[in-house]
Amino acid sequence: MNLIKKIQENIFRYELFPRGAKIIIGISGGPDSVCLLNALHELKNKYGLEIVIAHVNYGLRGKDSGLDEKSVSDLAKKYSLPVEILRNTKYPSASSREASRAGEIRNTNLEEKLRNIRYAFFEKMAKKHKASIIAVGHNLNDQAETVLMRILRGTGLKGLGAIKFRNKNIIRPLLNIPRKEIIAYLRKNKIAYRTDKTNLMSDFTRNKIRNWLLPRLEKEYNHNIQTTLYKLSQSVAEDYDFIHLSAKKWLRKNKSLSILKLKKLHPSLQHEILRQKIEESVPALREIESAHIDEILKIVESRKNKRQKITFKGLKIEKIGDNLIIKKANS
């Protein structure tokens, strides 16, 4: 099956967008996003799509960042599509980074900061253009890297599910397509793309996994490791969806958390109910780990009848009689 057919199958199977959708496509100028743009443009008439290109120039790589931006502008002209560009100058250039090894540019948190800038811009452009969908170029290799990174950091089922084909208004039509197929498609169709040299450096956790760990796992343990990790993520995501929906259904029927009722449930369902209740109580809260849920479950399992209370991560959890109460620490 060729690459375009695979994308069409993904559109149908995962209901990525309706016919006539207006789509913001995040384009870096690299192979994945350029491939995505070309493929969706090829399918534009078939699905009646309206496409807007969005690009973020972080100014991180000196002249290369400017060349990336120019290549995206050239693509917009080639396909006669509107383009929106955000120029961010908050961070130093690559030459500054090389001069200051201790600078923020080398902080692993930078990846998350850049991601937040990128997606905030895409969302802003979606509102401006009244687009219902944002498409990005994550592929099978990205999924494998994400799964491995989360395993190393410690994660549960939700984390192992990793990247999804569709998450609210964000779609990833290339998620089951290996990078080598993307490169082959671009070469066959003589489509130019930019190469980000910083991806070859091992400054960040993801780059270390991509450039050092995965190649060794592939060579010494499983030559198909990336596909194996991708399949693991898909299988776990399906299992987690079942648990997630079951917990949601239970919470709809039980507005308060009865300790007696919680104790009768399977541990996996207990964990997910508590996680959802936390998210409901403090929507902005992030990084709730299994260890935190286990602390709450200790209260649930405790045979002490007296009132009990714990606080962490801006949360206050109280056991009062048969009720477990989860709320903001200051409320």
N, C-alpha and C positions, 0 to 999 in steps of 0.2 A: 504494500500500500504506500503510495507516495505521500509526501508531507502535507500537501493541500487536502488530500482525502482524509488524512488523520485529523487535521484541524476541523474539517466538516463533521466528522464523527464525534469529536469532542463537543462541538457546538450543539449537536443534537442530543447526545447522551447526558450532558451536564447542564443543558438549557442555559447556555452562556449569555445569550441575548435574543430578544424577539426580532422578527422581521421589521425592518425600518428603523432600527435603533441608531441613536447618535452616540458615537464612541470617542472618548479621549484616549489616544494611544501614547503611552510614555515611551519616548525614544531617547536613548543615550547616544546612539550612533554606533554602538557595538553590534555584533552579529545577531544576537537573540532578538533585540528590539527591531532591527532593520528587517530581519526575516518576518517577524510578526506584522510589521507595517506592509511589506510587500504582499504577504499572504492575504491579509484582510482587504487590501486594495484590490487584489485579484478577485476576491469574493464580494466586492462592494455592490456590484449590480445584481448579483444573484440574491442577496439578502436585503437590498435596498438600504445600504448603510450610509450614514453621514460620518465622516472621519475628521477629527481635529488632532494635530500633532502637538505634544507638549514635551518640552526639554528643559532640564535644569543644568545650568552651567555653574558648578560650585567654585570655579576658579582655583581648583586644587592642584592642577597639573600644568600651570603656566601656559605656554603657547599651545600645548596639546588640548587644553580645555577649549581654547578659542577655535581650534581646528575641528573639534567635536561639534561645537555649536554650528560652525559653517556647514559641516557635512549634513546636519539635520535640516538646516535652512535649504540646502540644495535638494534634499529629498522632498521637502514640501513643494518646491518649485517643479520638480520632476513629476510629482503626482498631482499637481495643482490643488494642494490641500492647505487649509489655514494652519498656521503654526504659532504657538505661544511659547515664549522663552523666559525663564526666570534666571537672572544673573545674581548669584549669591557670592558676596565678597567677604563674608565673616571669617573664613578660614584662610590660613597662609597658603602660598603656592607650594608646589612640590620642591622647588629649590630651597625654600625656607625650611621645609620639613627636613630635608637632608642636612641643612646647616644646624638644626636644633633637634637632636634625637629625643630630647625629653619633652618636646612641645606637644600640644594637645592633638596635633595631627596624627601622632602615633598612638593615641589613646584608643583602646578597643571600643570605647563608648562612642567614638566618632561615627562608626557604621550606623548605629541606631539614630544618632542625631541627623545624619544625612538622609536616612530613610524617612524620618519625620518631616523634614523640609520638603522632600520629594512628593510624598503622598498628600501633604497639606496643599501643595501647589496643584496637584492633579485634581483634588476635590474642589478647589477654588475655580479651576478652569471648567470643571463639569457643571458647576452652578452658573458660571458666566455664559456658557454655550448651551445650557439646558440639556446636557447629555446625561443619560441614565447609566452609562457604563464607562468604566476605566479599564483599559486593557494593558497588561504588562507582560514582559517577555520571559518570565521564569520557565526553565525547562527541567528535564529529568535530572540532569546533573546538579542543578540548584537544589532540587528536592533531596537528593542523596546527601549533599553537603549539609543541608539544614537538619536532617534526621540525625546524622552522625554528630553534629555539633551539639544538639540537644541531649543526645545520649551521654556525651562526655560531661555536660554541665549538670545532668540529672533532670529527668522529666517524667511525667506520667503519660497516660493514654492521649490526653489532649495535645500535649507537646509532640508526641511521636506521630500524630496525624499530620503534623507540619503544615506545608503549604497546600491550599485547596484550589481546585479548578475555578471555583467561584466562592467568594467570601463577600456577601452583601453585594455591593456594586462593582467590586474588583474581580476581573476575570483573567485567567492564565491559559489561553488556548494551546500553548506549547508544552504544558507541564509533563506530558508523557513522551516527549520527543527528545532523544539524546542530542547533545551539542554537536556531535560528529555529523548527524543527519542535517542539522541546521547549516553547518559549514558547507557540507556537500551540496545542499540546495542553493546556497548563495553562489558557490563557485560554478555550478552548472548553469545558472541563469545570469552569470557575470554581473552580480550585484556587489558593489563596493561597500565596505564597512570599516569602522575604526577599531583599532586594538588598544585597549587600556593597559598600558605597561605596568601599572600598579597592581594589576591582578596577578602578575608574575612574582611580585614581592611577597614575603611572608611576614608582613607587619601585623596583620590582623588574624584573628582566630580562623575566620572562613578561608582566607588565603592559605594558611598553614594546612588546613584540612584538604583543600583543593590541590595544592601543589606538592605536599609531602605525604600526608597520611593516606589519602585515598589511593594514590598510585602504588604505595607499598602494600596496602590491603589487596589491591587488584592483582599485583604481581605475585605476592606470596601466599594469599589465602583464597581469593575468589575473583577470577578474572571478570565476573559479571556483577561485582559488588554494587555498582551504582543502580543497576536494575533491581537487584535484590532489596536494597534499601528503599527504592521507590515503591516496590510492591508491598513491603512491610508497612510503609506509611499509608498506603491505600487501604490495606486490610484493617489496620488499627483505627483509621478514621471512620470506617464503617461500623466497627464495634463501639467506638466512642459515641457516634451519632445515636446508636440505639440506647446506650446508657443515658446520654444527655436528654433525649426525648422522654425516656421513662421517668427521669428525675423531674423534668418540667411538668409532666402529667401529675406526678405525686404532689408537687408543690401547689398545683392549681386546686387540687382537692383538699389540701391541708395548709391553710393559711398560717397557722402557728406550728412551731416545731415541737411535737410531742415526743419526749424522750422514749416513752414506752413503744410508740409506733416506729421510731427510728431504729431501735434495737432489733426489731423484727425483720429489718431489711438486710439484703446482701451488702457486705462491706463496700463493694464498688459503687453501689447506689447511694449508700450513706455519704461517701466521699463527694460524689457529684451533687447531691442535694445540698450539702454544706457549702460547696464551692459556689453553686448558683445563688444560694441565700446570701453569701458574702458579697457577690457581684451586685445583687439586688440592693443590699444595704449601703454599699460604698462603690458605686459604679466606676469611679476613677481609679480604684485600687488595682495595682498590678503586682506580679511576682508572689502570688500566694502559692506556697509550696506544699507538698504532701506532708511535710513535718508540721506545718501549721494546722492542717486538717486533723492530723493525728492528735495534736494537743487538745483540740476541741472534742474529739472522740473519747479522750480520757475522761472528760467531764461527763459525757454521755454514759460511759460504762461504769462510772464511779457509783458505789453503793451508799455513799454518804448522802444523807437526806438534807443536810444543811445547805444554805445558799452558797454557791461557788462562783468565782469570777476570774477571768484571765483577760489580759489585754496584749495586743501586738499589732503592728502594721496599721495603727490608727483605728483598730477595732476593739470593741468591748463585747465579750461573750459571757453571759450569765446563765446559771442554772437556778431556776426558781421553781421548786416543786417538780412538776412533770414538764415544765416548759423550758426550752432552750431559746434564749434571746440573743440575737446578733444585731449589733448596731454600731454607729460611729462612737469612738471613744469619748468624745466631748458632748454627746447628745444625751 
